[in-house]
Amino acid sequence: MKEEHNTYDIYYDEKADFLEVFFGEPSKSIADEIEEGIFIRRDEKTNEVKSIGILSFGKRASILKEILKRVNMNLPLEINLASFGN
């Protein structure tokens, strides 16, 4: 069963080429680098995924869908990956 959230925020820093997708309300979280340049933040108490961060996003934008699937998350929108220089 996929986790559902009422709010989503997406932050992209063009200079740093860093994308972060936030799920739900902010809470105290712990970040893990699941592979080089890809970070997952989870709530300290519930272990719920709170955000996914990707460094060098423009070079590997297509990985976002794979990571979302891997952590059993879903976004109710499409992201135009071509706009990130993919």
Phi and psi in degrees as GROMACS dihedral restraints (atoms count N, CA, C in turn):
[ dihedral_restraints ]
;  ai    aj    ak    al  type     phi  dphi    fc
    3     4     5     6     1   -81.7    20    10
    4     5     6     7     1   142.8    20    10
    6     7     8     9     1   -72.5    20    10
    7     8     9    10     1   138.6    20    10
    9    10    11    12     1  -114.0    20    10
   10    11    12    13     1   139.7    20    10
   12    13    14    15     1  -129.6    20    10
   13    14    15    16     1   148.9    20    10
   15    16    17    18     1   -85.3    20    10
   16    17    18    19     1   -24.2    20    10
   18    19    20    21     1  -128.3    20    10
   19    20    21    22     1   145.7    20    10
   21    22    23    24     1  -137.5    20    10
   22    23    24    25     1   139.1    20    10
   24    25    26    27     1  -131.5    20    10
   25    26    27    28     1   142.1    20    10
   27    28    29    30     1  -124.6    20    10
   28    29    30    31     1   128.4    20    10
   30    31    32    33     1  -120.5    20    10
   31    32    33    34     1   131.3    20    10
   33    34    35    36     1  -131.7    20    10
   34    35    36    37     1   124.4    20    10
   36    37    38    39     1  -102.1    20    10
   37    38    39    40     1   106.4    20    10
   39    40    41    42     1   -65.1    20    10
   40    41    42    43     1   -40.6    20    10
   42    43    44    45     1   -63.7    20    10
   43    44    45    46     1   -44.0    20    10
   45    46    47    48     1   -84.9    20    10
   46    47    48    49     1   -10.5    20    10
   48    49    50    51     1    52.2    20    10
   49    50    51    52     1    52.0    20    10
   51    52    53    54     1  -123.3    20    10
   52    53    54    55     1   126.7    20    10
   54    55    56    57     1  -113.7    20    10
   55    56    57    58     1   136.4    20    10
   57    58    59    60     1  -134.7    20    10
   58    59    60    61     1   130.9    20    10
   60    61    62    63     1  -110.1    20    10
   61    62    63    64     1   124.1    20    10
   63    64    65    66     1  -104.7    20    10
   64    65    66    67     1   140.9    20    10
   66    67    68    69     1  -119.2    20    10
   67    68    69    70     1   128.7    20    10
   69    70    71    72     1    68.8    20    10
   70    71    72    73     1  -166.2    20    10
   72    73    74    75     1   -77.7    20    10
   73    74    75    76     1   142.5    20    10
   75    76    77    78     1   -60.7    20    10
   76    77    78    79     1   147.0    20    10
   78    79    80    81     1  -152.5    20    10
   79    80    81    82     1   168.2    20    10
   81    82    83    84     1   -64.9    20    10
   82    83    84    85     1   123.5    20    10
   84    85    86    87     1  -130.5    20    10
   85    86    87    88     1   163.3    20    10
   87    88    89    90     1  -118.6    20    10
   88    89    90    91     1   133.6    20    10
   90    91    92    93     1  -103.3    20    10
   91    92    93    94     1   139.9    20    10
   93    94    95    96     1  -126.9    20    10
   94    95    96    97     1   138.8    20    10
   96    97    98    99     1   -89.9    20    10
   97    98    99   100     1   106.0    20    10
   99   100   101   102     1   -79.5    20    10
  100   101   102   103     1   -24.6    20    10
  102   103   104   105     1  -159.1    20    10
  103   104   105   106     1   169.5    20    10
  105   106   107   108     1   -53.6    20    10
  106   107   108   109     1   119.4    20    10
  108   109   110   111     1    79.7    20    10
  109   110   111   112     1     7.6    20    10
  111   112   113   114     1  -123.3    20    10
  112   113   114   115     1   121.4    20    10
  114   115   116   117     1  -119.4    20    10
  115   116   117   118     1   138.1    20    10
  117   118   119   120     1  -119.2    20    10
  118   119   120   121     1   127.1    20    10
  120   121   122   123     1  -103.8    20    10
  121   122   123   124     1   132.6    20    10
  123   124   125   126     1  -124.8    20    10
  124   125   126   127     1   145.4    20    10
  126   127   128   129     1   -59.2    20    10
  127   128   129   130     1   134.1    20    10
  129   130   131   132     1   -59.3    20    10
  130   131   132   133     1   -36.6    20    10
  132   133   134   135     1   -91.0    20    10
  133   134   135   136     1   -43.2    20    10
  135   136   137   138     1   -98.7    20    10
  136   137   138   139     1   -14.4    20    10
  138   139   140   141     1    68.4    20    10
  139   140   141   142     1    10.4    20    10
  141   142   143   144     1   -67.9    20    10
  142   143   144   145     1   137.1    20    10
  144   145   146   147     1   -66.0    20    10
  145   146   147   148     1   125.6    20    10
  147   148   149   150     1  -107.0    20    10
  148   149   150   151     1   -27.6    20    10
  150   151   152   153     1  -164.0    20    10
  151   152   153   154     1   159.0    20    10
  153   154   155   156     1  -125.7    20    10
  154   155   156   157     1   126.8    20    10
  156   157   158   159     1  -120.0    20    10
  157   158   159   160     1   138.5    20    10
  159   160   161   162     1  -132.5    20    10
  160   161   162   163     1   118.0    20    10
  162   163   164   165     1   -80.3    20    10
  163   164   165   166     1   153.9    20    10
  165   166   167   168     1    54.2    20    10
  166   167   168   169     1    42.9    20    10
  168   169   170   171     1   -61.1    20    10
  169   170   171   172     1   -38.7    20    10
  171   172   173   174     1   -59.3    20    10
  172   173   174   175     1   -30.5    20    10
  174   175   176   177     1   -83.7    20    10
  175   176   177   178     1   -17.2    20    10
  177   178   179   180     1  -145.3    20    10
  178   179   180   181     1    43.6    20    10
  180   181   182   183     1   -59.0    20    10
  181   182   183   184     1   -32.9    20    10
  183   184   185   186     1   -64.6    20    10
  184   185   186   187     1   -15.9    20    10
  186   187   188   189     1   -70.1    20    10
  187   188   189   190     1   -20.0    20    10
  189   190   191   192     1   -56.6    20    10
  190   191   192   193     1   -46.9    20    10
  192   193   194   195     1   -60.4    20    10
  193   194   195   196     1   -40.6    20    10
  195   196   197   198     1   -63.1    20    10
  196   197   198   199     1   -44.5    20    10
  198   199   200   201     1   -65.8    20    10
  199   200   201   202     1   -42.5    20    10
  201   202   203   204     1   -57.6    20    10
  202   203   204   205     1   -44.6    20    10
  204   205   206   207     1   -64.2    20    10
  205   206   207   208     1   -42.3    20    10
  207   208   209   210     1   -61.1    20    10
  208   209   210   211     1   -36.0    20    10
  210   211   212   213     1   -99.3    20    10
  211   212   213   214     1    12.6    20    10
  213   214   215   216     1    60.5    20    10
  214   215   216   217     1    43.6    20    10
  216   217   218   219     1  -116.7    20    10
  217   218   219   220     1   164.1    20    10
  219   220   221   222     1  -145.0    20    10
  220   221   222   223     1   144.2    20    10
  222   223   224   225     1  -114.1    20    10
  223   224   225   226     1   137.5    20    10
  225   226   227   228     1   -85.5    20    10
  226   227   228   229     1    39.2    20    10
  228   229   230   231     1  -158.0    20    10
  229   230   231   232     1   165.8    20    10
  231   232   233   234     1  -107.1    20    10
  232   233   234   235     1   141.6    20    10
  234   235   236   237     1  -109.4    20    10
  235   236   237   238     1   127.6    20    10
  237   238   239   240     1   -76.1    20    10
  238   239   240   241     1    97.1    20    10
  240   241   242   243     1   -67.5    20    10
  241   242   243   244     1   -23.7    20    10
  243   244   245   246     1   -62.9    20    10
  244   245   246   247     1   -27.9    20    10
  246   247   248   249     1   -72.3    20    10
  247   248   249   250     1    -8.3    20    10
  249   250   251   252     1  -101.1    20    10
  250   251   252   253     1    14.0    20    10
  252   253   254   255     1    75.1    20    10
  253   254   255   256     1    23.4    20    10
